Amino acid sequence: MADLNEDLKILSQVRVLKGVSDAGLKQMLGIARERKFSPGQEIIQEGETGNSMFIIKQGEVTISMAITLPLSERDREKVLVHLGTGSNFGEVAFVFGQEQRSATVSARSEVALWEVSSMDFEKVIGENLKDGLLIFKNIAQIVSGRLKKANQDVAKLTTVLSVVLSKVERGK
């Protein structure tokens, strides 16, 4: 019972599950598959197809993307973020099903995850529509926030590129 209470406490703090009822959290635990990874072990690979979302029960992961035009052998990928206990990833493939993964996720430490497939989640929605819709709303907010940040990053990069190109033009 102590493990169940601890698991429910972790899930209640996960952003994608914000506001979900205790019954809904228990349903999520019921369909989640616990997986464990060692440091450096790849959890998902950029470009592979998936349909599940992951919630970090314990440990830390690194999310990275391949660099299209690496400047050197060691600059082949860019670390985007490190996530820890209570964070989630893989929600785009989870929502759309059989979607290509946009990044690689590797264990940074000993990691325990809950994996929830979109097919199993659809069963939960059938039984608990209110919590299912709330989870989709939370996912939409998370993805929207990431899109806004990506747009800001593109604007900054465009500005820097414009400045550099104008200096190159003046130097000709």
N, C-alpha and C positions, 0 to 999 in steps of 0.2 A: 504494500500500500504506500510505503514511503517513496518508492521509485515512481509510482503513478503520480503522486502529488508533486514530486520534483519535476517530472516530465510535463505535467500540466502547467506548472509555474513557468517553465522555460517557454512552452508554447504560447502562453498568455502574453508574453513579452515580445513575440515575433511580430514584426510590423505587418506582414501579410495576413496575420490572424487577429489583428486589432479589433476588439469589440465582439469577437465570436463567443458564443455562449459556452459554458462548461461542457454541455452536452455535445456541442459542435467540436470542441477541442478533443473530447474523448473519441468522437467519430474519426477525427483526423488521425489520432494515435492508432485507432483500429485498422486503418487502411495503410498506414505508413510502414515501410520496410526499413528496419535499422541496418545501416551499413557502416563499416569501419575501414579506415585508411591509415597507412603509415606515412610519415613525413616524406615528401617528394613524390608520392604516388599520385598519378593522374586520376581524377574523378570523372571529368568529362573533357572531351577534346573539341576544340574549335572545328566546326565543319561537320561533325558527326550529327546524325539525326537523333532526336530524343523527344519524349513526351512527358517528362516528369520534372517536378520541382524538388529542390532539396532544402531542408532546414537543418542548420548546424546545431546539434545537440551539445557537442563539446569539441573544443579545439579551434583551430584557425586554418583558413584556406587562402590561397592566392588566386586571383583572377587575372588572366593575361590574354593578350591578343598577339597574333603574328604581325610583324611589321612587313609591309608589302615590299619596300625597297630598303633592306638593311644596309647600314653603312659598314658594318663589320660582322664577322662571324658571331661575336658575343652579343650583338644587338639585334638578334632575330625576333625577339618578342618584347612587348612592353607590358610591364605590370600595371594594371589599372587600379587595383584595390586589394586590400587584405580584409577578410571578413571573419568574425568570430562567433562564439556561442550566441544563439538567438537570431542570427541573420539567415536570410534565405537567398537562393539563386536558382536560375533555370525556369523562372516563371513565364517567360515568353513561349518556350516550347511546351510548357504545361498548359497554357491557354489555347495555343493554336494546334497542338498535337503534331507529332512527326515533323517538327521544325528543325532546321539546321541550327546547331549551337553557335552562338556568336563569339564565344570566348572559350579558353581552356581554363579549367579549374583544377588546382592541385592542392594536396594536403600540405600545409606548412608545419603542422605538428601532428601528433596523434589526433585523429578526427573521428567522431561518431556523428553520423547524419541520419535524418529521417528522409527517405525518398517517397514521394507521393506521386503516383501516376495519374494522368488525366482521366484514364478510363475508370480507375477506382474512385476518383473524386466525383465523376458523373453520377455514380451510385449514391454518394453522400448528398448531392444536390437533390436527387429524387426524394430522399427522406427528410432533408432539412434545407429547404429552398432559401429561407431567410439568411442562414449563415453562409450558404454557398454564394449567394449574391453579394454578401458583405465581403467575402474573400475576393471575388472578382473586382469589386469596387476598390479594395485595397491594392490589388495588383495594378489596376489602371492608374491609381495615384502614384505608385512606385515607378512604373514605366514612364508616366508623364513627367515626373521629376527628373528622371534620367535623360529624357529627350530634351527637356529645357536646358539641362547642364551641357549636353552635347551641342546644342545650338549655340550656347554661350562660348563653348570651346572653339567651335568652328569660326565664330565671329572674331575671337581673339587671334586665332591662327591666320585668318584672312587679313587682318590688320597688320600683323607682323610681316606676312608675305608681301603685302603692298608696300610697306616701308622699305623692306630689303630690295624689292624690285625697282623702286624709285631711286634708291641710292646707286644701284647697278646702272640704271639708265643715265644718271647724271655723271657717272664715272666713265662713260664711253667717249 
